[in-house]
Amino acid sequence: MKMIVGLGNIGEEYNNTRHNVGFMFIDFFIKDILGKGVEYKKRDNYLYFETRVNEEKMVYIKPTTYMNLSGEAILKAKKWYKIEDKDIIVIYDDIDIKLSKIRYRDTGSAGTHNGMRNVLSILKTENLKRIRIGISDRQNNSISLVDYVLGKFSKDELNILYEISFKDASEKLMEVLKENKN
């Protein structure tokens, strides 16, 4: 079993914001790549959806704790499903990566991402697979970092996200799932 976690913030006011890329990707992957209808269920402090990919059970998690407390929800889900760290893949936004680009890592620090910093701290490991999706396209540096990441994507940015970033991230996720099949 694998656990795929998308990081983001709950609430309509955060829909289509840069900091919700993890949530947006999970929805895209389930609907557009797997061709499944998504109906999340709620448990404790996370939403979840279960399915199979390549005959292996998958659970998709969206923490409902808000971004900077995501580790609490992931820890609860990890314990509920009895999943090892090596079977968790976290997807989240990265301001240090250009929009249209993604990066994959098997391990490492959280960098500048406070949500991921909380995840690594709560789970007490840096050995988590992660796909970072670039959101950087700041042309106006007078906008604060917080306002930028909590700002909504433009229509053009959304097109890039769905047509390039999410497709590339989906390919990488499928590759990782295939390589790490139990």
Backbone bond lengths (Angstrom), bond angles and torsions (degrees), N, CA, C in turn:
res aa  C-N    CA-C-N  psi(-1)  N-CA   C-N-CA  omega(-1)  CA-C   N-CA-C  phi
1 M - - - 1.450 - - 1.518 109.29 -
2 K 1.320 115.40 141.91 1.465 122.12 177.20 1.531 109.05 -122.31
3 M 1.332 115.00 149.55 1.458 121.33 175.93 1.525 108.47 -117.92
4 I 1.320 115.44 120.04 1.456 122.25 179.24 1.530 106.16 -105.78
5 V 1.319 116.76 120.94 1.459 121.95 -175.51 1.518 109.75 -114.67
6 G 1.310 116.24 127.94 1.461 121.42 171.86 1.516 108.45 -105.51
7 L 1.323 116.89 128.88 1.459 120.00 178.75 1.527 110.37 -91.39
8 G 1.323 115.46 143.93 1.457 121.04 179.01 1.507 110.49 179.93
9 N 1.325 115.38 -171.82 1.461 122.97 177.52 1.516 108.99 -117.60
10 I 1.320 116.16 139.53 1.455 120.02 179.04 1.533 110.33 -82.19
11 G 1.316 116.17 156.26 1.452 121.33 177.72 1.512 111.40 111.38
12 E 1.325 115.01 142.22 1.469 120.64 -177.32 1.514 113.24 -59.62
13 E 1.334 117.12 -32.02 1.463 119.88 -178.47 1.527 112.19 -63.33
14 Y 1.329 116.93 -16.72 1.468 120.74 179.74 1.522 113.35 -99.69
15 N 1.322 117.89 -2.67 1.468 120.41 178.23 1.530 109.98 -58.14
16 N 1.317 115.78 135.92 1.470 123.73 178.68 1.519 113.98 60.59
17 T 1.327 117.12 25.99 1.465 119.50 173.05 1.524 108.81 -93.77
18 R 1.305 115.79 157.26 1.464 121.04 -176.78 1.531 112.45 -60.91
19 H 1.325 116.12 -34.12 1.466 120.01 -178.07 1.534 111.95 -74.48
20 N 1.327 117.74 -8.76 1.467 121.28 -179.20 1.519 113.22 -101.20
21 V 1.308 117.23 17.04 1.460 121.52 -178.91 1.526 111.54 -56.26
22 G 1.318 118.14 -37.85 1.469 120.84 179.39 1.518 111.78 -61.19
23 F 1.323 117.08 -46.61 1.468 121.56 177.13 1.530 110.16 -62.18
24 M 1.328 115.76 -46.24 1.466 120.75 -177.59 1.528 110.69 -61.50
25 F 1.334 116.36 -41.63 1.457 119.88 -179.53 1.525 111.19 -64.25
26 I 1.319 117.78 -44.94 1.468 120.86 -179.36 1.530 109.51 -56.70
27 D 1.329 117.02 -46.81 1.475 120.64 178.35 1.527 110.85 -59.87
28 F 1.337 116.78 -47.04 1.459 121.82 179.11 1.523 111.07 -58.06
29 F 1.318 116.91 -48.52 1.455 121.49 -176.60 1.528 111.14 -60.78
30 I 1.310 116.67 -46.95 1.466 119.98 -178.30 1.524 111.09 -66.10
31 K 1.322 116.72 -45.60 1.475 120.64 -176.21 1.526 112.45 -76.37
32 D 1.331 116.39 -53.56 1.459 120.42 -170.18 1.523 114.45 -86.77
33 I 1.300 118.51 -32.07 1.462 120.55 -178.41 1.529 110.56 -92.42
34 L 1.326 116.12 -47.28 1.469 119.49 -179.55 1.529 112.65 -86.60
35 G 1.323 117.21 -16.88 1.463 121.03 179.17 1.516 113.87 69.05
36 K 1.317 116.68 31.98 1.466 121.50 -178.61 1.525 109.87 -105.51
37 G 1.333 115.32 148.41 1.457 120.18 168.47 1.521 107.37 -78.40
38 V 1.310 117.22 138.84 1.457 120.51 -175.92 1.524 110.38 -105.14
39 E 1.293 114.41 122.24 1.453 120.46 170.90 1.523 106.78 -134.87
40 Y 1.307 114.72 98.47 1.459 119.81 -177.68 1.519 110.46 -71.84
41 K 1.325 114.25 148.36 1.460 121.50 172.20 1.519 106.51 -110.71
42 K 1.332 116.04 158.80 1.466 120.23 -178.59 1.518 110.30 -110.34
43 R 1.310 115.33 136.47 1.468 122.07 174.26 1.531 105.90 -141.75
44 D 1.312 116.53 132.42 1.468 121.48 178.45 1.529 110.49 46.50
45 N 1.327 116.48 -114.41 1.466 120.97 -175.96 1.532 112.27 -117.16
46 Y 1.338 115.00 38.67 1.460 119.21 175.93 1.532 110.31 -154.91
47 L 1.330 114.16 155.97 1.460 122.48 170.89 1.515 106.47 -98.09
48 Y 1.336 116.62 147.79 1.461 118.60 -179.71 1.524 110.50 -143.03
49 F 1.320 114.26 155.77 1.455 123.42 176.96 1.519 106.41 -143.81
50 E 1.323 117.01 130.63 1.461 121.14 -178.32 1.529 110.22 -112.28
51 T 1.323 115.86 142.11 1.457 122.24 175.83 1.527 108.06 -159.32
52 R 1.306 116.24 -172.08 1.467 121.81 176.67 1.527 109.15 -124.01
53 V 1.322 114.60 144.16 1.466 122.32 173.29 1.519 105.33 -134.32
54 N 1.324 116.61 127.31 1.475 121.25 -178.58 1.528 110.80 51.93
55 E 1.313 116.53 42.79 1.474 123.78 177.88 1.533 114.35 67.70
56 E 1.336 117.09 8.44 1.458 119.98 178.75 1.532 109.47 -110.11
57 K 1.328 115.90 139.16 1.452 120.72 179.75 1.527 109.82 -69.92
58 M 1.317 115.29 136.03 1.465 122.89 178.50 1.517 108.61 -126.54
59 V 1.319 116.01 142.97 1.454 120.54 170.70 1.527 106.60 -124.45
60 Y 1.329 114.74 131.19 1.458 122.47 179.82 1.514 107.04 -105.58
61 I 1.326 116.25 129.55 1.459 122.33 -172.68 1.529 110.12 -120.66
62 K 1.345 114.67 136.51 1.463 122.42 168.86 1.524 106.89 -124.42
63 P 1.329 117.89 108.55 1.466 119.37 177.81 1.528 110.92 -62.09
64 T 1.335 116.51 141.97 1.466 121.10 177.67 1.530 110.64 -106.57
65 T 1.312 115.85 20.50 1.462 122.54 -176.05 1.524 112.87 -93.60
66 Y 1.296 118.23 -1.45 1.454 125.20 -167.10 1.527 108.24 75.76
67 M 1.306 113.67 156.53 1.455 122.40 -169.28 1.528 114.09 -51.07
68 N 1.313 117.30 -51.61 1.461 119.84 -169.40 1.521 114.47 -75.96
69 L 1.344 117.72 1.11 1.463 122.29 175.35 1.529 110.62 -123.59
70 S 1.290 117.36 20.85 1.465 122.92 -175.59 1.519 113.63 -58.39
71 G 1.312 117.51 -31.42 1.458 121.37 -178.22 1.519 112.96 -58.97
72 E 1.335 117.19 -34.77 1.468 120.72 179.75 1.523 111.04 -61.13
73 A 1.322 116.32 -45.29 1.467 121.04 -179.66 1.518 111.24 -67.99
74 I 1.326 116.76 -41.91 1.463 120.47 -179.09 1.522 110.25 -64.43
75 L 1.314 117.52 -40.05 1.466 120.85 177.95 1.533 110.58 -62.05
76 K 1.330 117.46 -43.52 1.472 119.78 178.75 1.523 110.88 -62.84
77 A 1.327 116.89 -44.50 1.467 120.50 179.53 1.526 110.48 -64.81
78 K 1.321 116.30 -41.10 1.469 121.14 179.03 1.532 110.54 -58.86
79 K 1.321 116.47 -44.25 1.468 120.67 179.52 1.528 111.04 -68.99
80 W 1.329 117.75 -42.39 1.461 121.68 -179.25 1.529 111.12 -59.26
81 Y 1.332 115.39 -46.52 1.464 120.65 -177.21 1.531 113.25 -88.60
82 K 1.321 117.03 -5.05 1.470 122.03 -179.19 1.538 110.79 55.85
83 I 1.324 114.67 51.08 1.464 121.82 -177.27 1.523 109.73 -102.08
84 E 1.314 115.86 138.38 1.458 121.52 176.23 1.532 109.66 -82.85
85 D 1.324 115.74 156.35 1.466 120.79 179.57 1.523 112.19 -53.66
86 K 1.333 117.04 -37.19 1.470 120.75 -177.14 1.529 112.41 -64.99
87 D 1.332 117.33 -14.11 1.462 121.71 -178.72 1.530 113.09 -105.17
88 I 1.330 116.25 14.28 1.463 121.74 178.26 1.523 108.98 -109.02
89 I 1.326 115.79 133.11 1.470 121.79 175.04 1.518 106.83 -125.64
90 V 1.324 116.58 124.70 1.461 122.19 -177.83 1.525 109.08 -107.82
91 I 1.337 115.95 134.07 1.462 121.70 178.90 1.521 107.87 -117.70
92 Y 1.328 116.68 130.09 1.459 119.85 -178.24 1.525 111.22 -157.18
93 D 1.337 114.52 168.00 1.459 122.34 -179.72 1.525 110.30 -76.94
94 D 1.326 115.19 153.73 1.461 119.57 175.81 1.526 109.50 -140.89
95 I 1.326 115.45 114.87 1.464 122.69 -179.25 1.527 111.86 -68.86
96 D 1.326 116.80 -19.61 1.465 120.68 -177.99 1.525 113.07 -88.67
97 I 1.331 116.35 2.93 1.465 121.61 178.44 1.521 108.13 -118.76
98 K 1.314 116.02 136.45 1.464 122.23 -178.57 1.536 111.03 -64.42
99 L 1.308 115.60 141.10 1.459 121.66 172.75 1.526 108.31 -52.16
100 S 1.303 118.24 135.11 1.470 127.95 -177.84 1.525 112.36 94.92
101 K 1.325 118.09 -5.91 1.463 121.75 179.90 1.526 110.08 -113.00
102 I 1.330 115.65 151.79 1.463 121.20 174.00 1.521 107.91 -131.31
103 R 1.330 115.57 161.73 1.461 120.50 173.53 1.517 108.45 -140.09
104 Y 1.312 114.66 143.27 1.461 121.24 177.96 1.521 108.54 -117.53
105 R 1.329 115.90 141.06 1.464 121.11 174.29 1.520 108.62 -142.71
106 D 1.324 115.80 146.78 1.471 122.00 175.75 1.519 111.89 -85.06
107 T 1.319 116.53 -23.16 1.461 121.25 -173.74 1.516 108.56 -161.46
108 G 1.328 116.72 168.76 1.459 120.16 175.25 1.511 112.78 137.25
109 S 1.312 114.26 179.72 1.456 120.64 -178.62 1.534 109.95 -79.29
110 A 1.320 114.67 177.43 1.465 120.94 -179.58 1.515 112.35 -85.49
111 G 1.307 117.60 -9.68 1.454 119.84 -175.60 1.520 109.92 62.57
112 T 1.318 116.53 -132.84 1.468 121.29 -177.55 1.527 113.10 -93.27
113 H 1.320 117.93 4.78 1.464 121.14 -173.75 1.534 111.56 -90.15
114 N 1.328 116.42 110.44 1.470 120.95 -177.10 1.522 113.14 -65.48
115 G 1.312 118.05 -35.36 1.464 120.20 177.85 1.516 111.27 -63.06
116 M 1.318 116.50 -45.70 1.462 120.25 179.03 1.520 110.69 -69.09
117 R 1.317 116.71 -34.21 1.470 119.99 176.31 1.528 109.76 -58.82
118 N 1.342 117.31 -42.53 1.461 121.82 178.30 1.524 110.74 -64.75
119 V 1.321 117.24 -41.88 1.471 121.53 179.46 1.525 110.14 -59.10
120 L 1.324 116.93 -50.38 1.462 120.94 -177.97 1.533 111.38 -64.44
121 S 1.320 116.58 -36.87 1.466 121.21 179.20 1.532 111.57 -67.52
122 I 1.314 117.32 -46.50 1.471 121.67 -177.89 1.531 110.27 -68.79
123 L 1.332 117.97 -41.70 1.463 120.57 -179.41 1.531 111.94 -81.08
124 K 1.315 116.60 -9.79 1.466 123.24 177.40 1.535 112.43 57.78
125 T 1.332 115.16 44.04 1.459 120.41 177.84 1.521 110.12 -156.45
126 E 1.312 116.22 153.98 1.466 122.30 168.76 1.525 109.58 -108.11
127 N 1.335 116.24 1.76 1.463 121.45 -177.02 1.520 111.55 -90.52
128 L 1.308 115.43 61.59 1.465 121.65 174.69 1.521 108.14 -121.94
129 K 1.308 115.65 134.75 1.458 120.12 175.32 1.527 107.19 -70.40
130 R 1.331 115.60 146.05 1.455 118.21 178.70 1.512 111.58 -151.84
131 I 1.330 113.56 145.07 1.462 121.29 173.27 1.519 105.61 -116.23
132 R 1.328 114.25 118.12 1.461 120.21 179.83 1.525 107.87 -101.72
133 I 1.305 115.19 129.24 1.459 121.41 -177.77 1.529 108.15 -107.93
134 G 1.327 115.42 121.58 1.461 121.19 -177.05 1.518 112.92 -66.13
135 I 1.329 114.65 138.48 1.473 121.05 177.69 1.520 111.53 -126.57
136 S 1.330 117.27 1.84 1.457 120.37 -173.21 1.516 112.02 -78.11
137 D 1.302 114.80 120.33 1.459 122.74 173.11 1.524 107.29 -154.40
138 R 1.339 114.48 33.95 1.471 120.21 -174.66 1.517 110.63 -69.27
139 Q 1.305 114.35 110.93 1.449 118.97 177.55 1.520 110.30 -100.26
140 N 1.329 115.01 -20.36 1.456 120.45 179.14 1.527 107.56 -114.81
141 N 1.325 116.70 96.84 1.463 120.47 -176.69 1.518 113.22 -73.94
142 S 1.340 117.93 -1.18 1.464 119.86 177.25 1.533 111.04 -78.57
143 I 1.329 117.32 -12.01 1.467 121.30 176.73 1.522 107.74 -79.21
144 S 1.330 116.75 131.46 1.467 119.49 179.51 1.521 109.69 -65.42
145 L 1.323 115.11 156.44 1.455 121.13 179.26 1.533 110.89 -58.11
146 V 1.329 117.10 -44.46 1.472 121.37 179.80 1.526 110.65 -61.03
147 D 1.338 116.72 -47.63 1.471 119.55 179.26 1.526 111.01 -62.82
148 Y 1.326 116.74 -35.73 1.456 119.97 179.89 1.526 111.49 -66.60
149 V 1.338 117.70 -51.35 1.467 119.25 -176.39 1.522 111.79 -69.40
150 L 1.328 117.58 -27.88 1.471 120.18 177.44 1.525 112.14 -89.99
151 G 1.341 116.44 -0.89 1.461 121.24 177.31 1.522 111.24 -78.80
152 K 1.313 115.06 157.15 1.459 121.40 -179.22 1.531 110.32 -82.43
153 F 1.327 114.92 147.85 1.457 121.15 173.92 1.518 109.64 -68.42
154 S 1.318 117.21 145.80 1.457 121.34 170.59 1.527 107.91 -74.52
155 K 1.309 116.61 168.50 1.470 120.57 178.18 1.528 110.66 -60.34
156 D 1.332 117.05 -42.89 1.468 121.10 179.15 1.528 111.08 -63.46
157 E 1.337 116.74 -41.23 1.460 120.49 178.90 1.530 110.94 -64.77
158 L 1.332 116.40 -40.26 1.470 119.97 177.79 1.520 110.88 -61.82
159 N 1.326 116.79 -39.93 1.469 120.29 177.63 1.525 110.60 -61.14
160 I 1.325 117.18 -44.51 1.468 121.03 178.18 1.522 109.57 -62.05
161 L 1.323 116.02 -44.81 1.462 121.30 -178.29 1.523 110.98 -58.34
162 Y 1.333 116.89 -50.66 1.464 120.86 -176.05 1.527 112.87 -75.95
163 E 1.314 117.20 -37.80 1.474 120.24 -175.04 1.527 113.77 -83.82
164 I 1.326 117.28 -24.98 1.462 119.57 -177.47 1.533 110.79 -118.67
165 S 1.314 116.82 -64.84 1.473 121.30 -172.52 1.516 112.54 -58.86
166 F 1.336 117.17 -51.76 1.461 120.10 -175.94 1.526 111.61 -67.98
167 K 1.306 117.77 -34.46 1.462 119.79 177.05 1.525 110.55 -67.55
168 D 1.333 116.84 -43.34 1.467 120.53 177.39 1.531 110.84 -63.93
169 A 1.333 116.47 -42.92 1.467 120.71 179.30 1.527 110.59 -64.90
170 S 1.326 117.68 -36.43 1.470 121.06 178.27 1.523 110.78 -65.10
171 E 1.324 116.47 -43.73 1.470 120.14 177.32 1.522 110.46 -60.08
172 K 1.330 115.91 -43.87 1.467 119.56 -179.52 1.521 110.27 -65.57
173 L 1.326 118.13 -42.21 1.459 121.27 179.45 1.525 110.41 -61.68
174 M 1.316 117.90 -45.20 1.468 120.70 178.80 1.532 110.91 -62.43
175 E 1.318 116.81 -38.98 1.462 121.44 177.82 1.534 109.97 -63.12
176 V 1.309 117.51 -45.65 1.468 122.04 -179.60 1.537 110.20 -64.39
177 L 1.321 116.38 -41.93 1.463 119.87 179.32 1.526 111.06 -63.75
178 K 1.310 116.66 -39.23 1.465 121.18 179.47 1.534 110.81 -67.44
179 E 1.334 116.53 -43.13 1.465 121.83 -179.34 1.523 111.71 -66.31
180 N 1.311 116.57 -33.94 1.466 121.43 -172.61 1.519 112.23 -104.77
181 K 1.312 117.36 25.33 1.462 121.01 179.86 1.527 108.81 -68.86
182 N 1.324 114.85 133.63 1.490 119.71 179.46 1.502 110.89 -70.76
